Amino acid sequence: MNILKKDWKIFLLLLAGFLACYYLPVEWLKNNERFTNALWESLALVKWYAREHVLLCLVPAFFIAGGISVFISQASVMKYLGAGANKVLAYGVASVSGTILAVCSCTVLPLFAGIYRMGAGLGPACSFLYSGPAINVLAIVLTARILGIELGIARAVGAILFSVIIGILMHLIFRKGELEKSQAQAAMPQEEVKRPLWQNALYFAAMVGILVFTNWGKPSEGDTGIWHTIYSIKWFVSAGFGIMLAVFLSMWFSVPWFKSIGSIIIVALAAILTGSPVIAFVCGAVLLSIIITTSPPKAKEDEYVEDELGDWFSASWGFAKQILPLLLGGVVVAGFLLGQPGGEGVIPSEWVAKMVGGNSFGANLFASVAGAFMYFATLTEVPILQGLIENGMGHGPALALLLAGPALSLPNMLVIRSVLGTAKTVVFVMLVIVMATISGLAFGSLY
């Protein structure tokens, strides 16, 4: 009986695919300028995403996520972020994480998956998932300067409150599962600490430093001198963090010194000979992968020694295999529907502009939903909103989009579903949309 049911499902899928091919309006699609343009927009967006985000954002994030799952003890994660952890501490840490990580809604995903699988409670993990891209100091400063101090403050306050409230609501809605998780964690034996906390902290600080400074955005002319100074030296700072990482791997993670020193020299030569920091970065990432997969721990005869470095690479590669295909596929779909920033997808941009005028419930709801499904790279939401406001967008819908957009996207949702499952993902997305809509209505009525 089960075989018959499965065969019927396969048959219906095949039939649907056949009918879609049979009635495919090829000539109409070929002559439809908007459809053709939307295809090019999707390809252009995924090309831009691959160049600007996969190398500099996701590659460091995958290594950090893999490091979390290997080098951070599960007991530590559960102590500060677990289902049974102190709630004030757990949500406090998770809700301000975005002030350190200037990342987009996609780059935060490997980090979120890493802490969740290591035992973080659903509530704190969701707070981290939202706050990572939403509470970005650079984006908030840019919002205040370009869109107005009121909108900048509202975005900062709203994002922090959102991360805490959404996390608490996720915990309460799925409290049965969280209670079972807390009881299971309480029964787990205490893990043996392999190295002091300060060593792990410096190791992760080096990788986070690389992630933050390689992605430091170009400041505008109106920015203060400090932003221009940091941007001008960002690759030197990133190189410094890279050297720190190489030294730490030799000091505390059994990587031979000749490998670390050799890697530093090769990366420096790559930067000098090519004149491209990105090529040097790629060279460094490749060398890091080679080093940690070819430096097995020393062991005496008949003695088993855990291969931490090999496990680190395996965990990082596991996150890449799970997340990257979903992200790239989601970016293609998002580009087809809405186009790249400043471009046109199959959905006309003037429709969006008309739907977000004023401060009605519909305008705020539409801004929240559109923002949730659109993909915003870090800081790009501000100039996009500036253009929409100039075309009549209300300040309430503008805030709603700011609160829903950077934290969510269609590619982001696909990956969240693979980590949390369908039900929890739907609830998380709905909470973001509903709260963004309410916040937009409240802000729009005041301003």
PyMOL commands that set and color helices and strands:
alter all, ss='L'
color gray80, all
select helices_A, chain A and resi 2-22+26-31+33-71+74-81+87-95+97-99+108-117+122-134+137-147+149-173+175-186+197-214+225-232+234-252+257-274+277-293+308-338+349-355+361-373+381-390+395-404+410-420+422-446
alter helices_A, ss='H'
color red, helices_A
deselect
rebuild
show_as cartoon
